[in-house]
Amino acid sequence: MATTRVTFQIADNPPARLDKALARDVPEEASLSRTRLAKLLEGGCVLVDGVIVTDPKAKVTEGAVVQIDVPVADESHIGPEDIPLDVVFEDDDLIVINKPAGMVVHPAPGTPNGTLVNALLHHCGDTLSGVGGSKRPGIVHRIDKETSGLLVVAKSDRAHHGLAAQFEKHTVERYYNAVVYGVPDANDPRLRGVRGVSFESGNIMKITTHLARHKTDRQRQAVLFEGGRHAVTRARIVERFGAPEVASLVECWLETGRTHQIRVHMTHAGHSLIGDPTYGGRRKLSEKAVSIAGINAAQSFDRQALHAAVLGFVHPVSGEDMRFEAAIPDDMQALIAALKQPRT
């Protein structure tokens, strides 16, 4: 197997363990994550002063010469497919896509092809460098199959590490548009009695709970207040629909990024997304509040009305601030237009 060799010296005051010393001192341009280094250690690819070392707990001394033989990236086992992509931005290290509703991000047993990854393998071709040892796009975050909008994907190891760190630290800017039942207004007395729901200045609803997989339905997430993972969502009203008001366009943004977070949190607050087959229930709009066109549009909307509209992050290689916006897609625009129609 072809390899490339990375050579460097252990700097002053090395950590007690070899794996920690490698992670600290490996050249940044080598783009080797802790996980990747651990696999290379285990595979006998690390030499210290000319001797192969596989024990991550081994001691290492200042000035020791480290050589790491990094295998050239293998081709991905996932097949490329010529699927059109709406590319918002692309360079040597990353690509930003405006994903359509209905496209799965990554192949899985139920969806082995037709995914964003299949499309990216075709689109990027030889411009993909090794992400984790394989020529494949680095998925650092996902949006649900039926959610449309912006997604950033790494094309190189260095971008993958940098983007993953930003998502882990929750420093990535992510704003979503959602069409929901009801209006999440601070003046609604009902919301004052919902645990985990509070309001901030500017009529911004804040939802703070824990989330975990549902005990009986493994396809769903459930709100908890003990156990699970901490999750915070904020939402503000953009536009109200109906007289009386029975639906609204809201802007949601994430402090954390958990599976189905916006969908679960908005449902917990009593404002589930129109069209959501998993969390939306069987709610219907009143003929006394909106037009028949609006009622029909809401009932026939065949996905959760959710769109990842804004994505902002620091470019993991250049350090440049990046911010992208994607307009609300046609199907949600049509839903909004129908909800705005006057009753006749």
Buried (B, 14 or more C-beta within 10 A) or exposed (E): EEEEEBEBEBEEEBBEBBBBBBBEBBEEEBBBBEEBBBBBBEEEBBBBEEEEBEEBEBEBEEEBEBBBBBBEBEEBEBEBBEBEBEEBBBBEBBBBBBBBBEBBBBBEEEBEEEBBBBBBBEBBEEBBBBBEBBBBBBBBBBBBBBBBBBBBBBBBBBBBBBBBBBBEEEEBBBBBBBBBBBBBBBEBEEBEEBEBBEBEEEEBBBBBBBBBEBEEEEEBBBBBEEEBBEBBBBBBBEBBBBEEBBBBBBBBBBBEBBBBBBBBBBBBBBBBBBBBEBBBEEBEBEEEBBBEBBBEBBEEBEBBBBBBBBBBBBBBBEEEEBEBEBEBBEBBEEBBEBBBBEEE
